[in-house]
């Protein structure tokens, strides 16, 4: 995700929300000064937005939108809906925002409000640009230019600025062309606030081009507008412009100090990294680059988790809709059968019997076709959701590998062997992360198609736990590892050694992931208290534990109790499936409250 694009889009969203609310409010007051209903509804929306309470905001803006629809104010109605989508985007709910945009477009088409369609097209461009799909975002912005009424100057200019925003890093010259188009349009309409806003943005695009002459010229005009316009001057890009100007003048210390006036931490570290690099301070450039990458990866994880949850919700909705349609079809077919039976009851017994036989056969065929269709559609949706989620999960370590590879390839950026070793360690960790993700996907794919696993290995339970603990006792670890072997060393079971080791490795990886520094992980073997033919192997940690209500969810495919932790949410799911194929099970001990305790239960024979 591009740092400039991300920050400027969020800033534009907040400004657009405020201006849109003000426009709708003014329209309502013009209709009736005595009507306080609209004013009260708008006030509730503003309060909810400022308090950052999602549930309260959705309820308030939903009531306001319903009121505007009842009043026949369709422009305000769609604008209010657009603000709700932008609110979702501003809070990283991209999947939710995209679904609302599709619903909004369907509503416009159903009502015949085709002149408003550009709003949904522009929204899709914003959503896809923030998700990193720049080519698709570019297509939607170009389509929005075709749909928008060119007499609507502010709307037309905003689309050109969106195009400039997504091209600023990769094609700054093209971005400048689009920005100049927006400036020319706004300038011709004499909109002072929007014109100063566009000139401030031009300072930043010139900085992206490293055209210091253009930076100085745009900054000079920007400052002159500030003195000329007063309260009509846009301060959206004011501190960004100051930073770019200081960098252009090679006042690097001043530029670094100015970055602390920014409210977005991603922008702060990105600017600082570039400025330190310009000044030749490679050590500080490297450190700030690491902070920037960590924050960017955190945002990517939030987006990926939101999309995974949205995909799961879609599958549930599709299943509910399928059940409803099946019931409806059944009732319809029964009604048809009853009508046919009534008409043919008199004198046509043989014909009636043949007809009923034909209908029953047709019903079975229809049901089989519906089932086949639903399975195909569900498989296609799962494939798309799976590929999208995996691309996001794998993109994070790939970005880390790419970024550090570029740094380590330039000896000027490193000052010590310790830093080089640290980068090599991080690259190795990211590589192992990708390998683990691929292994988990392949593992669950193979296990889904297998219902029985051969159990031809005679293994000693205590030795199994000793071998599991061995690598961690030799390495430098941040936790204490304990072995509690309550079984006799002679205790052996007939099972599949390789699959049992995989189960325990999944449980051990899960415990390490959620055990804080200084915590304890305990491996224990013991006899089941109630069943003498069951052996228990448990992995206990002192981490954050499993919150109430998630005891079974954690065993579902792709479910993650903490979206910021590494992994794709398949470890526990694979462990339980394999255990059950071996005739046992993996359960969570809900009585243990000091962390998490997972128990592998296996039959002796």
C-alpha positions as CSV (number, residue, x, y, z in Angstrom):
1,X,0.0,0.0,0.0
2,X,1.4,3.4,-1.1
3,X,2.0,5.7,1.9
4,X,1.0,9.0,0.1
5,X,-2.1,7.5,-1.4
6,X,-3.2,6.0,1.9
7,X,-2.8,9.2,3.9
8,X,-4.3,11.5,1.3
9,X,-7.3,9.3,0.7
10,X,-8.0,9.1,4.4
11,X,-7.6,12.9,4.7
12,X,-9.9,13.4,1.7
13,X,-12.5,11.1,3.2
14,X,-12.6,12.9,6.5
15,X,-12.9,16.3,4.7
16,X,-15.6,14.9,2.3
17,X,-17.6,13.6,5.2
18,X,-17.6,17.0,6.9
19,X,-18.4,18.9,3.8
20,X,-21.2,16.5,2.8
21,X,-22.8,16.7,6.2
22,X,-22.7,20.4,6.0
23,X,-24.3,20.5,2.5
24,X,-27.1,18.1,3.5
25,X,-27.8,20.2,6.6
26,X,-27.9,23.4,4.7
27,X,-30.4,21.9,2.2
28,X,-32.6,20.8,5.1
29,X,-32.6,24.2,6.7
30,X,-33.5,25.9,3.4
31,X,-36.7,23.9,3.2
32,X,-37.9,24.8,6.7
33,X,-36.2,26.7,9.4
34,X,-38.7,25.4,11.9
35,X,-38.1,21.7,11.0
36,X,-35.7,20.5,13.7
37,X,-36.0,16.8,12.8
38,X,-33.3,16.8,10.2
39,X,-31.0,18.9,12.3
40,X,-31.3,16.5,15.3
41,X,-30.7,13.5,13.1
42,X,-27.6,15.1,11.5
43,X,-26.3,16.0,15.0
44,X,-26.5,12.4,16.1
45,X,-24.5,11.3,13.1
46,X,-21.8,13.8,13.8
47,X,-21.6,12.8,17.5
48,X,-21.4,9.1,16.6
49,X,-18.7,9.8,14.0
50,X,-16.5,11.8,16.4
51,X,-16.9,9.2,19.1
52,X,-15.7,6.5,16.8
53,X,-18.5,4.1,17.9
54,X,-19.3,2.0,14.8
55,X,-22.7,0.6,16.1
56,X,-23.9,4.1,17.1
57,X,-22.7,5.6,13.8
58,X,-24.5,3.0,11.7
59,X,-27.7,3.4,13.6
60,X,-27.6,7.2,13.4
61,X,-26.7,7.4,9.7
62,X,-29.3,4.7,8.9
63,X,-32.0,6.8,10.6
64,X,-30.8,9.9,8.8
65,X,-30.8,8.1,5.4
66,X,-34.3,6.8,6.0
67,X,-35.5,10.3,6.8
68,X,-34.0,11.8,3.6
69,X,-35.6,9.0,1.5
70,X,-39.0,9.8,3.1
71,X,-38.5,13.5,2.2
72,X,-37.7,12.6,-1.4
73,X,-34.2,14.2,-1.1
74,X,-32.5,11.6,-3.3
75,X,-29.2,13.5,-3.7
76,X,-28.9,13.8,0.0
77,X,-30.0,10.2,0.4
78,X,-27.2,8.9,-1.9
79,X,-24.6,11.3,-0.5
80,X,-25.5,10.0,3.1
81,X,-25.0,6.5,1.8
82,X,-21.7,7.4,0.2
83,X,-20.5,8.8,3.6
84,X,-21.3,5.6,5.3
85,X,-19.2,3.7,2.8
86,X,-16.3,6.2,3.2
87,X,-16.6,5.7,7.0
88,X,-16.1,1.9,6.5
89,X,-13.0,2.6,4.2
90,X,-11.6,5.0,6.8
91,X,-11.8,2.2,9.4
92,X,-10.2,-0.5,7.1
93,X,-13.5,-2.3,6.5
94,X,-12.9,-2.6,2.8
95,X,-14.9,-5.8,2.2
96,X,-17.9,-4.3,4.0
97,X,-17.5,-1.1,2.0
98,X,-17.4,-2.9,-1.3
99,X,-20.6,-4.8,-0.6
100,X,-22.4,-1.6,0.4
101,X,-21.2,0.0,-2.8
102,X,-22.6,-2.8,-4.9
103,X,-25.9,-2.5,-3.0
104,X,-25.9,1.2,-3.5
105,X,-25.5,0.8,-7.3
106,X,-28.3,-1.7,-7.5
107,X,-30.6,0.8,-5.6
108,X,-29.7,3.6,-8.1
109,X,-30.4,1.3,-11.1
110,X,-33.7,0.1,-9.6
111,X,-34.9,3.7,-9.0
112,X,-33.5,4.9,-12.4
113,X,-31.1,7.5,-10.8
114,X,-28.5,6.9,-13.4
115,X,-27.0,10.4,-13.0
116,X,-25.8,9.3,-9.5
117,X,-24.0,6.1,-10.7
118,X,-20.6,7.9,-10.8
119,X,-20.6,8.0,-7.0
120,X,-20.5,4.2,-6.7
121,X,-17.9,3.9,-9.5
122,X,-15.6,6.4,-7.8
123,X,-16.1,4.7,-4.5
124,X,-14.9,1.4,-6.0
125,X,-11.9,3.1,-7.4
126,X,-11.0,4.4,-3.9
127,X,-11.6,1.0,-2.3
128,X,-9.4,-0.9,-4.8
129,X,-6.7,1.7,-4.7
130,X,-6.4,1.4,-0.9
131,X,-6.4,-2.4,-1.2
132,X,-3.4,-2.1,-3.6
133,X,-5.1,-3.0,-6.8
134,X,-4.0,0.1,-8.8
135,X,-4.9,-1.1,-12.3
136,X,-8.5,-1.9,-11.3
137,X,-8.8,1.4,-9.4
138,X,-7.6,3.2,-12.5
139,X,-10.3,1.6,-14.6
140,X,-13.0,2.6,-12.2
141,X,-11.8,6.2,-12.0
142,X,-11.7,6.5,-15.8
143,X,-15.3,5.1,-15.9
144,X,-16.4,7.6,-13.3
145,X,-15.0,10.4,-15.5
146,X,-17.4,9.1,-18.3
147,X,-20.4,8.9,-16.0
148,X,-20.1,12.2,-14.0
149,X,-21.9,15.3,-15.2
150,X,-19.0,17.6,-16.4
151,X,-20.9,20.6,-15.3
152,X,-20.4,19.4,-11.7
153,X,-16.9,21.0,-11.3
154,X,-16.1,19.8,-7.8
155,X,-17.1,16.2,-8.5
156,X,-15.1,16.1,-11.8
157,X,-12.0,17.6,-10.2
158,X,-12.1,15.2,-7.3
159,X,-11.9,12.2,-9.7
160,X,-8.9,13.7,-11.5
161,X,-7.2,14.2,-8.1
162,X,-8.0,10.5,-7.3
163,X,-6.2,9.5,-10.5
164,X,-3.3,11.7,-9.6
165,X,-3.2,10.1,-6.2
166,X,-2.8,6.5,-7.4
167,X,-0.2,7.4,-10.0
168,X,1.9,9.7,-7.9
169,X,4.5,7.0,-6.9
170,X,4.7,4.9,-10.0
171,X,4.0,7.5,-12.7
172,X,4.4,10.9,-11.2
173,X,4.5,12.7,-14.6
174,X,1.0,11.2,-15.4
175,X,-0.2,12.1,-12.0
176,X,0.9,15.7,-12.6
177,X,-1.1,15.8,-15.9
178,X,-4.3,14.7,-14.1
179,X,-3.7,17.2,-11.3
180,X,-3.2,20.0,-13.7
181,X,-6.6,19.0,-15.3
182,X,-8.2,19.3,-11.8
183,X,-6.5,22.6,-11.2
184,X,-7.6,24.0,-14.5
185,X,-11.2,22.9,-13.8
186,X,-11.3,24.4,-10.3
187,X,-9.6,27.6,-11.3
188,X,-12.1,28.2,-14.1
189,X,-14.9,27.9,-11.5
190,X,-13.2,30.2,-9.0
191,X,-13.6,27.8,-6.0
192,X,-11.0,29.2,-3.7
193,X,-10.9,26.4,-1.1
194,X,-10.6,23.6,-3.6
195,X,-8.1,25.5,-5.7
196,X,-5.7,26.0,-2.7
197,X,-6.2,22.3,-1.8
198,X,-5.2,21.2,-5.3
199,X,-2.1,23.5,-5.3
200,X,-1.0,22.0,-1.9
201,X,-1.3,18.6,-3.5
202,X,0.8,19.8,-6.4
203,X,3.7,20.5,-4.0
204,X,3.6,16.9,-2.9
205,X,3.4,15.5,-6.5
206,X,6.4,17.7,-7.5
207,X,8.2,16.3,-4.5
208,X,7.4,12.7,-5.7
209,X,9.0,13.7,-9.1
210,X,12.0,15.1,-7.2
211,X,11.5,18.3,-9.3
212,X,12.7,20.9,-6.8
213,X,12.0,23.8,-9.2
214,X,8.4,22.7,-9.5
215,X,8.2,22.3,-5.7
216,X,9.4,25.8,-5.1
217,X,7.0,27.3,-7.7
218,X,4.0,25.4,-6.3
219,X,4.9,26.2,-2.7
220,X,5.2,29.9,-3.5
221,X,1.8,29.9,-5.0
222,X,0.4,27.9,-2.2
223,X,1.7,30.3,0.5
224,X,0.5,33.3,-1.5
225,X,-3.0,31.8,-1.5
226,X,-2.8,31.3,2.2
227,X,-2.3,35.0,2.7
228,X,-4.9,35.9,0.1
229,X,-7.8,33.6,1.0
230,X,-7.7,33.6,4.8
231,X,-10.4,31.3,6.2
232,X,-11.1,30.0,2.6
233,X,-7.6,28.5,2.5
234,X,-7.3,24.7,2.6
235,X,-4.8,23.5,5.3
236,X,-5.2,19.8,4.4
237,X,-1.7,19.6,2.9
238,X,-0.1,22.5,4.8
239,X,2.5,20.5,6.8
240,X,3.2,18.2,3.9
241,X,4.0,21.2,1.8
242,X,6.3,22.6,4.4
243,X,8.2,19.2,4.6
244,X,8.5,19.0,0.8
245,X,9.8,22.6,0.7
246,X,12.4,22.0,3.4
247,X,13.6,18.9,1.6
248,X,13.8,20.8,-1.7
249,X,16.0,23.5,0.1
250,X,18.1,20.7,1.7
251,X,17.1,21.8,5.1
252,X,16.9,18.2,6.2
253,X,16.8,18.8,10.0
254,X,13.9,21.2,9.6
255,X,12.1,18.7,7.4
256,X,12.5,15.9,10.0
257,X,11.2,18.2,12.8
258,X,8.2,19.1,10.6
259,X,7.2,15.4,10.2
260,X,6.2,15.3,13.8
261,X,3.3,17.6,13.0
262,X,1.7,14.8,10.9
263,X,-1.0,12.7,12.5
264,X,-0.5,9.6,10.5
265,X,2.4,7.5,11.8
266,X,2.9,5.8,8.4
267,X,3.5,9.2,6.7
268,X,5.9,10.2,9.5
269,X,8.2,7.2,9.1
270,X,8.0,7.2,5.3
271,X,8.9,10.9,5.0
272,X,11.7,10.5,7.6
273,X,13.1,7.5,5.8
274,X,13.3,9.4,2.5
275,X,14.7,12.6,4.0
276,X,17.4,10.7,6.0
277,X,18.3,8.9,2.7
278,X,18.6,12.3,0.9
279,X,20.8,13.7,3.7
280,X,23.1,10.7,3.5
281,X,22.2,9.4,7.0
282,X,21.7,5.7,6.0
283,X,21.7,4.5,9.6
284,X,18.6,6.5,10.5
285,X,17.1,5.8,7.1
286,X,17.3,2.1,7.8
287,X,15.8,2.4,11.3
288,X,12.8,4.6,10.2
289,X,12.3,2.2,7.2
290,X,11.9,-0.7,9.6
291,X,9.2,1.2,11.6
292,X,7.4,2.1,8.4
293,X,7.3,-1.5,7.2
294,X,6.0,-2.7,10.6
295,X,3.1,-0.3,10.6
296,X,2.3,-1.0,6.9
297,X,2.2,-4.8,7.6
298,X,-0.1,-4.2,10.6
299,X,-2.6,-2.4,8.3
300,X,-2.4,-5.1,5.7
301,X,-3.2,-7.7,8.4
302,X,-6.2,-5.8,9.5
303,X,-7.5,-5.6,5.9
304,X,-6.9,-9.3,5.3
305,X,-8.7,-10.3,8.5
306,X,-11.7,-8.2,7.5
307,X,-11.8,-9.8,4.1
308,X,-11.6,-13.3,5.5
309,X,-14.5,-12.6,7.9
310,X,-16.5,-11.1,5.1
311,X,-16.0,-14.2,2.9
312,X,-17.1,-16.4,5.8
313,X,-20.2,-14.3,6.2
314,X,-21.0,-14.6,2.5
315,X,-20.8,-18.3,2.7
316,X,-23.2,-18.4,5.6
317,X,-25.7,-16.1,3.8
318,X,-25.4,-18.2,0.7
319,X,-26.2,-21.4,2.6
320,X,-29.2,-19.8,4.3
321,X,-30.5,-18.5,0.9
322,X,-30.1,-22.0,-0.5
323,X,-32.1,-23.6,2.3
324,X,-34.8,-21.0,1.9
325,X,-35.0,-21.7,-1.9
326,X,-35.1,-25.4,-1.3
327,X,-38.1,-25.1,1.1
328,X,-39.8,-22.7,-1.4
329,X,-39.3,-25.1,-4.3
330,X,-40.6,-28.0,-2.2
331,X,-43.8,-26.1,-1.3
332,X,-44.3,-25.1,-4.9
333,X,-43.9,-28.6,-6.2
334,X,-46.4,-29.9,-3.6
335,X,-48.9,-27.3,-4.6
336,X,-48.5,-28.3,-8.3
337,X,-48.9,-31.9,-7.5
338,X,-52.1,-31.2,-5.5
339,X,-53.6,-29.2,-8.4
340,X,-52.8,-31.9,-10.9
341,X,-54.2,-34.5,-8.5
342,X,-57.5,-32.6,-8.1
343,X,-58.0,-32.2,-11.9
344,X,-57.3,-35.8,-12.8
345,X,-59.0,-37.4,-9.8
346,X,-62.2,-38.2,-11.8
347,X,-61.9,-41.0,-14.3
348,X,-58.1,-40.5,-14.9
349,X,-56.6,-42.8,-12.3
350,X,-54.0,-44.4,-14.5
351,X,-53.0,-41.1,-16.1
352,X,-52.7,-39.5,-12.6
353,X,-50.4,-42.3,-11.4
354,X,-48.1,-41.8,-14.4
355,X,-48.2,-38.1,-14.0
356,X,-47.2,-38.3,-10.3
357,X,-44.4,-40.7,-11.1
358,X,-43.1,-38.3,-13.7
359,X,-43.3,-35.3,-11.3
360,X,-41.4,-37.2,-8.6
361,X,-38.7,-38.1,-11.1
362,X,-38.5,-34.4,-12.2
363,X,-38.3,-33.2,-8.6
364,X,-35.4,-35.5,-7.9
365,X,-33.6,-34.3,-11.0
366,X,-34.3,-30.7,-10.1
367,X,-32.9,-31.2,-6.6
368,X,-29.8,-32.9,-8.0
369,X,-29.3,-30.0,-10.4
370,X,-29.8,-27.4,-7.7
371,X,-27.3,-29.2,-5.4
372,X,-24.7,-29.5,-8.3
373,X,-25.2,-25.8,-9.1
374,X,-24.9,-24.7,-5.4
375,X,-21.7,-26.8,-5.0
376,X,-20.2,-25.3,-8.1
377,X,-21.0,-21.7,-7.0
378,X,-19.8,-22.3,-3.5
379,X,-16.5,-23.9,-4.8
380,X,-16.0,-20.9,-7.1
381,X,-16.6,-18.4,-4.2
382,X,-14.3,-20.4,-1.9
383,X,-11.6,-20.4,-4.6
384,X,-11.8,-16.7,-5.1
385,X,-11.9,-15.9,-1.4
386,X,-9.0,-18.4,-0.7
387,X,-6.8,-16.9,-3.4
388,X,-7.4,-13.4,-2.2
389,X,-6.7,-14.2,1.4
390,X,-3.6,-16.2,0.6
391,X,-2.3,-13.4,-1.6
392,X,-2.6,-11.0,1.3
393,X,-1.1,-13.4,3.8
394,X,1.9,-14.2,1.6
395,X,2.4,-10.6,0.4
396,X,3.5,-9.5,3.9
397,X,6.6,-11.8,4.2
398,X,7.4,-11.2,0.5
399,X,7.4,-7.5,1.0
400,X,9.8,-7.9,4.0
401,X,12.1,-10.2,1.9
402,X,12.0,-7.7,-1.0
403,X,12.6,-4.7,1.2
404,X,15.5,-6.1,3.2
405,X,17.0,-7.7,0.1
406,X,17.3,-4.2,-1.5
407,X,18.8,-2.9,1.7
408,X,21.3,-5.7,2.2
409,X,22.5,-5.5,-1.4
410,X,23.7,-2.0,-0.9
411,X,26.7,-2.1,1.5
412,X,26.4,1.6,2.2
413,X,23.1,1.1,4.1
414,X,24.7,-1.1,6.8
415,X,27.2,-0.1,9.3
416,X,27.8,-3.4,11.3
417,X,27.8,-7.1,10.9
418,X,25.1,-7.2,13.6
419,X,22.6,-5.3,11.5
420,X,23.4,-7.5,8.5
421,X,22.9,-10.6,10.6
422,X,19.6,-9.2,11.9
423,X,18.3,-8.6,8.4
424,X,19.4,-12.1,7.3
425,X,17.5,-13.5,10.2
426,X,14.4,-11.6,9.3
427,X,14.6,-12.7,5.7
428,X,15.0,-16.3,6.9
429,X,12.0,-15.9,9.2
430,X,9.8,-14.5,6.4
431,X,10.9,-17.3,4.0
432,X,10.0,-19.9,6.7
433,X,6.6,-18.2,7.1
434,X,5.8,-18.6,3.4
435,X,6.9,-22.2,3.5
436,X,4.8,-22.9,6.5
437,X,1.7,-21.3,4.9
438,X,2.1,-23.4,1.8
439,X,2.7,-26.6,3.9
440,X,-0.5,-25.9,5.9
441,X,-2.5,-25.4,2.7
442,X,-1.1,-28.6,1.1
443,X,-1.6,-30.5,4.4
444,X,-5.3,-29.6,4.8
445,X,-6.0,-30.2,1.1
446,X,-4.6,-33.8,1.4
447,X,-6.4,-34.4,4.7
448,X,-9.8,-33.2,3.3
449,X,-9.7,-36.1,0.8
450,X,-8.7,-38.8,3.2
451,X,-11.0,-40.5,5.7
452,X,-8.7,-43.1,7.2
453,X,-5.0,-43.1,8.1
454,X,-2.9,-46.2,8.5
455,X,-1.9,-47.0,12.1
456,X,1.1,-49.3,11.8
457,X,3.7,-47.5,14.0
458,X,4.3,-48.6,17.6
459,X,5.6,-45.5,19.4
460,X,6.6,-44.7,22.9
461,X,4.6,-41.7,24.3
462,X,7.3,-40.3,26.6
463,X,9.9,-40.4,23.8
464,X,7.6,-38.6,21.5
465,X,7.4,-35.6,23.9
466,X,11.1,-35.7,24.6
467,X,11.8,-35.5,20.8
468,X,9.3,-32.6,20.5
469,X,11.0,-30.6,23.3
470,X,14.6,-31.4,22.1
471,X,15.0,-28.5,19.5
472,X,13.6,-25.9,21.9
473,X,15.9,-26.9,24.8
474,X,18.9,-26.4,22.6
475,X,17.9,-23.0,21.1
476,X,17.7,-19.6,22.8
477,X,14.0,-19.3,23.6
478,X,12.0,-16.6,25.4
479,X,10.0,-19.1,27.5
480,X,10.5,-22.0,30.0
481,X,9.8,-25.5,28.7
482,X,8.7,-28.2,31.2
483,X,8.2,-31.9,30.7
484,X,5.7,-33.8,33.0
485,X,5.8,-37.5,32.0
486,X,3.3,-39.3,34.1
487,X,3.2,-42.3,31.9
488,X,5.8,-45.1,32.2
489,X,8.5,-45.1,29.6
490,X,7.3,-48.6,28.5
491,X,3.9,-47.2,27.6
492,X,3.4,-47.5,23.8
493,X,0.5,-47.1,21.4
494,X,-0.2,-48.3,17.9
495,X,-0.8,-45.3,15.6
496,X,0.8,-43.2,12.8
497,X,4.0,-41.7,14.1
498,X,4.4,-39.0,11.3
499,X,0.8,-37.7,11.7
500,X,1.0,-37.6,15.5
501,X,4.2,-35.6,15.3
502,X,2.5,-33.1,12.9
503,X,-0.4,-32.7,15.4
504,X,2.0,-32.0,18.3
505,X,4.0,-29.6,16.2
506,X,0.8,-27.6,15.4
507,X,-0.1,-27.5,19.1
508,X,3.5,-26.5,20.0
509,X,3.6,-23.7,17.3
510,X,0.3,-22.4,18.6
511,X,1.5,-22.3,22.2
512,X,4.8,-20.5,21.2
513,X,2.8,-17.9,19.2
514,X,0.7,-16.9,22.2
515,X,3.2,-17.3,25.1
516,X,4.7,-14.0,26.2
517,X,8.3,-13.6,27.0
518,X,9.1,-15.3,30.3
519,X,6.1,-17.6,30.1
520,X,6.0,-21.3,30.5
521,X,5.0,-24.2,28.1
522,X,4.4,-27.6,29.6
523,X,4.3,-30.9,27.7
524,X,2.5,-33.6,29.7
525,X,1.7,-37.3,29.1
526,X,-0.9,-39.1,31.3
527,X,-3.6,-41.7,31.4
528,X,-7.2,-40.6,30.8
529,X,-9.1,-40.6,34.1
530,X,-12.3,-42.0,32.8
531,X,-11.2,-44.2,29.9
532,X,-8.3,-46.6,30.5
533,X,-7.9,-47.2,26.8
534,X,-7.1,-43.5,26.0
535,X,-3.7,-41.9,26.3
536,X,-3.5,-38.0,26.7
537,X,-0.7,-35.8,25.4
538,X,-1.2,-32.1,26.4
539,X,0.5,-28.8,25.5
540,X,-0.1,-26.1,28.1
541,X,0.9,-22.4,27.9
542,X,0.6,-19.3,30.1
543,X,-0.5,-17.0,27.3
544,X,-3.7,-15.0,26.8
545,X,-6.0,-18.0,26.6
546,X,-9.2,-18.5,24.6
547,X,-12.0,-16.0,25.1
548,X,-15.4,-17.3,26.0
549,X,-17.5,-18.2,23.0
550,X,-14.5,-19.1,20.8
551,X,-13.9,-22.6,22.2
552,X,-15.1,-24.3,18.9
553,X,-14.5,-21.4,16.5
554,X,-10.7,-21.8,16.9
555,X,-11.0,-25.2,15.2
556,X,-12.6,-23.8,12.0
557,X,-10.7,-23.2,8.8
558,X,-9.0,-19.8,8.6
559,X,-10.3,-18.6,12.0
560,X,-7.8,-16.5,14.0
561,X,-8.5,-15.3,17.5
562,X,-5.8,-12.6,17.0
563,X,-5.6,-11.2,13.5
564,X,-2.2,-9.7,14.1
565,X,-0.5,-13.1,14.8
566,X,1.3,-14.9,12.0
567,X,-0.4,-17.8,10.2
568,X,-3.6,-18.4,8.2
569,X,-5.7,-20.1,10.9
570,X,-5.3,-23.8,9.8
571,X,-3.1,-25.3,12.5
572,X,-5.8,-26.3,15.0
573,X,-8.2,-27.3,12.2
574,X,-5.7,-29.7,10.7
575,X,-4.7,-31.1,14.1
576,X,-8.3,-32.0,15.0
577,X,-9.1,-33.5,11.6
578,X,-6.0,-35.7,11.7
579,X,-6.6,-36.8,15.3
580,X,-10.1,-37.9,14.5
581,X,-8.9,-39.8,11.5
582,X,-6.6,-41.6,13.9
583,X,-9.5,-42.5,16.1
584,X,-8.8,-39.8,18.7
585,X,-9.5,-36.1,19.1
586,X,-8.0,-32.7,19.9
587,X,-9.9,-30.8,22.6
588,X,-9.5,-27.5,24.5
589,X,-9.4,-27.8,28.3
590,X,-11.9,-25.1,29.3
591,X,-11.3,-25.6,33.0
592,X,-7.7,-24.2,32.6
593,X,-7.8,-20.4,33.0
594,X,-4.1,-19.4,33.2
595,X,-3.6,-19.7,29.4
596,X,-4.5,-22.4,27.0
597,X,-4.3,-26.2,27.3
598,X,-4.9,-28.4,24.2
599,X,-5.2,-32.2,24.8
600,X,-4.4,-34.8,22.1
601,X,-6.4,-38.0,23.0
602,X,-5.3,-41.2,21.2
603,X,-6.5,-44.8,21.6
604,X,-3.9,-47.3,22.8
605,X,-4.8,-49.7,20.0
